[in-house]
Structure formats: C-alpha cells, structure tokens
C-alpha cells in the first residue's frame, strides 16, 4: 500500500493573488483552503489543460510514488498496462520539496515544492507536515469533486 503523505479536499478561494494578475499566459496561481486540516495553499497549475474556478473543490494527494503497492519508482513516465494512482486523478505533477520551515511560536509549518517551476506552498499545523523531508521527490495528484 502506498504511503500517503497528505490527503485533503481544497476549495479555491482566489485566482492569481494578490492583485489577480497572471504572470504567465498558461499558468494560474490558485489560493485554496483545505476542509479537513485547515491548511492554506498557493499552487501554480497549467490552466490551459486543467482550469479551476473560484469556489470549485478538488481532492489533492501528495505521495512518493504512483505505484499502488508503494514500490518506489524512477520518476519517469513508462507507458504500459500497469496500474497507477494517476489513473484515478485528472491532473498529476512530479516535483521536489525544497523548503520546510516552521513559523514563529511553532504554530504554523510551511512546505514548498517545485514541480519543474510550477510552485506549491502549503501552510498549516506542523502535525500535518511531519511526514515530509527536505529534497523529497513527490507526486501531486488532483481531481475535481
């Protein structure tokens, strides 16, 4: 069984914060809040292939491998008839965790991941971030709910 590092439902609160201006034509930065763990997130997505709107909800999963049995993989796409966690999701990215930090008073933790230049910032209770390690390779999987 694959080790799930983070799993929650998010609601899109704002697009391209703070001014609502896009930095790139095909990229949208979403600001979202999670339902279960009360986490805050900024996430850059390719809005040309996966558009999201304000108020829309989506499930987000962070895992170290796409193999349902939890076996590690190389991070390269290999076509074939084998089962993958990606089969159950609509949008998948592969990236590297490059920063973990705890805020003042240890009330908030912040995780930063780069998916080939598309960035993710996840902020919230440190207890939901204790499975992450610096330089860890991760898959982000999203599907609309």
C-alpha atoms as one frame of an Amber mdcrd trajectory, in Angstrom:
protein
   0.000   0.000   0.000   1.347   3.425  -0.948   2.264   5.841   1.848   0.011
   8.899   1.549   1.876  11.952   2.839  -1.045  14.361   2.566  -4.699  13.973
   1.522  -7.421  16.629   1.765 -10.210  18.440  -0.077  -9.480  22.071  -1.024
 -11.760  24.932  -2.072 -10.403  27.563  -4.469 -10.617  30.933  -2.695  -8.864
  33.186  -5.214  -7.081  33.092  -8.573  -3.724  34.823  -9.123  -3.483  36.557
  -5.723  -2.962  39.225  -4.534  -3.768  41.504  -7.493  -5.438  38.897  -9.706
  -2.820  39.400 -12.446  -1.350  36.446 -14.286   2.429  36.210 -14.548   2.285
  33.693 -17.428  -0.354  33.012 -20.097  -0.936  29.343 -19.347  -0.281  29.324
 -15.596  -2.744  30.240 -12.848  -1.785  30.545  -9.199  -4.652  29.351  -7.043
  -5.169  30.212  -3.400  -7.086  27.466  -1.626  -8.124  26.368   1.867  -8.484
  22.742   2.936 -11.616  21.388   4.587 -10.280  18.729   6.926  -6.908  20.025
   8.138  -7.478  23.793   7.748  -4.365  24.156   5.560  -3.685  27.162   3.315
  -2.164  26.653  -0.132  -0.820  28.524  -3.136  -0.454  26.270  -6.171   0.595
  27.045  -9.738  -1.263  24.953 -12.307  -1.308  24.773 -16.087  -4.716  26.393
 -16.530  -4.762  25.680 -20.247  -5.081  21.936 -19.634  -6.661  22.000 -16.152
  -8.725  25.126 -15.412 -10.080  25.707 -11.905 -12.564  28.385 -10.848 -13.172
  30.273  -7.596 -15.430  28.185  -5.342 -14.534  24.902  -7.023 -13.473  21.981
  -4.811 -10.786  19.446  -5.582  -9.138  16.483  -3.874  -5.364  16.748  -3.500
  -2.986  13.904  -2.726   0.792  14.012  -2.158   2.586  10.662  -2.493   6.189
   9.493  -3.074   5.235   7.002  -5.817   2.428   6.301  -8.283   2.744   2.569
  -7.678  -0.383   1.433  -5.723   1.741  -1.144  -3.878   4.098   1.576  -2.621
   7.189   0.430  -4.528   9.462   3.347  -5.396   9.789   4.457  -8.992  12.264
   6.432 -11.076  10.047   9.480 -11.624   9.970   8.823 -15.371   6.778   8.008
 -17.243   6.886   4.498 -18.658   3.896   3.608 -20.829   2.363   0.213 -20.285
  -0.617  -1.658 -18.953   0.284  -1.430 -15.292  -1.956   0.102 -12.662  -1.119
   3.591 -11.372  -2.546   6.004  -8.806  -2.638   8.543 -11.644  -5.476   6.539
 -13.245  -7.848   7.835 -10.544  -6.890  11.515 -10.911  -7.193  14.195 -13.602
  -4.018  16.258 -13.073  -0.609  14.963 -11.969   2.726  16.711 -11.366   6.109
  15.427 -10.161   8.396  17.634  -8.118  10.880  18.184  -5.339  10.334  19.520
  -1.839  12.883  22.305  -1.482  11.959  24.028   1.786  10.369  23.106   5.112
  10.028  25.794   7.753   8.169  26.373  10.972   6.746  29.787  11.797   7.244
  31.789  14.949   5.952  30.030  18.036   5.783  26.781  16.064   2.110  27.363
  15.341   2.470  27.013  11.549   4.643  24.951   9.265   5.334  25.781   5.637
   6.219  23.323   2.887   7.452  24.468  -0.528   7.573  22.161  -3.549   8.682
  22.906  -7.108   7.114  20.993  -9.977   9.504  21.997 -12.738   8.962  25.687
 -11.957   5.292  25.447 -11.007   5.339  26.111  -7.275   3.306  24.955  -4.308
   3.254  26.444  -0.814   1.343  24.554   1.875   0.926  26.205   5.289  -0.716
  24.845   8.422  -0.418  22.833  11.599   3.028  21.193  11.881   1.444  17.859
  12.830   0.166  17.503   9.234   3.639  18.119   7.829   5.726  15.645   9.832
   5.920  13.019   7.050   7.803  15.330   4.694  11.587  15.501   4.229  13.803
  18.050   2.531  14.731  17.128  -1.076  11.954  14.516  -1.150  10.518  13.688
  -4.597   6.714  13.823  -4.644   3.738  13.370  -6.908   0.827  15.787  -6.638
  -2.484  14.320  -7.813  -5.697  16.348  -8.231  -9.275  15.584  -9.194 -12.334
  17.807  -9.031 -15.062  16.840  -6.543
